[in-house]
Amino acid sequence: MERLQKVIAQSGLTSRRKAEELIKKGKVEVNGKIVVELGTKVSGNDYIIVDGVELKKNDRKEYYLLNKPRGVISSVSDDKNRKTVVDLINTDSRIYPIGRLDYDTTGLILLTNDGELTNILSHPKNEVEKTYIAKIEGILSSEEINKLKRGISIEGRKCKPVRFKIRKKDKEKNNSMIEITIVEGRNHIVKKIFKELKHEVIKLKRETYAFLTLGNLKSGEYRELNIKEVKKLYSFKNY
Ligand code: URA
């Protein structure tokens, strides 16, 4: 069972925020009855109509690995009409990204119409590792490196990288490249970590997601996952 607004958003029909508005306005029916409660739980067998449109159940599951370019938004639609990651994939299915990369972040992002896999990969306890390359202003001091090793408190919750290493230090240009692996999914987490250390992130790229890498994909290119990869992603399910 899933929350109604999430199911609507995952169908690709609209964003979660708009789905919530539609529910509150009495525009959503579940099994013939108007539902205005935001927390309502629904299952795959429920018959849902949103603003007169029936939510189609997607039968064929699709899985894409995209090398997200800068200047593309990680959602299904955008109020400001900016290009979305979904616009870059040639499919008629209602796919959506698993998690987010910021507008200016590049790199590996998965898209699918498989809600079950999305939930598995998004559950913090399933600890899916993501590796980022962050170009930061300045050079980390040994004190800052130790702080990062111990974990950084972000909004009252500690974030401890699984591992990190300094790939490059440019003393002349006063910047460095840090490879950092985290299991966290909180929005802007890498930027927040370095902000705490008083080093601004100049560029950010996600290089890996679980065992998946970008391979030869150029910016804006994508490929479908194969069945082996999908099964392996399902095996992250502990919770
Ligand atoms: N952390 C960030 O700060 N931004 C991203 O896009 C992903 C992780």
Boltz pocket constraint, residues with backbone or C-beta under 6 A from the ligand:
constraints:
  - pocket:
      binder: B
      contacts: [[A, 100], [A, 101], [A, 102], [A, 103], [A, 105], [A, 186], [A, 187], [A, 188], [A, 189], [A, 190], [A, 191], [A, 192], [A, 204]]
      max_distance: 6.0
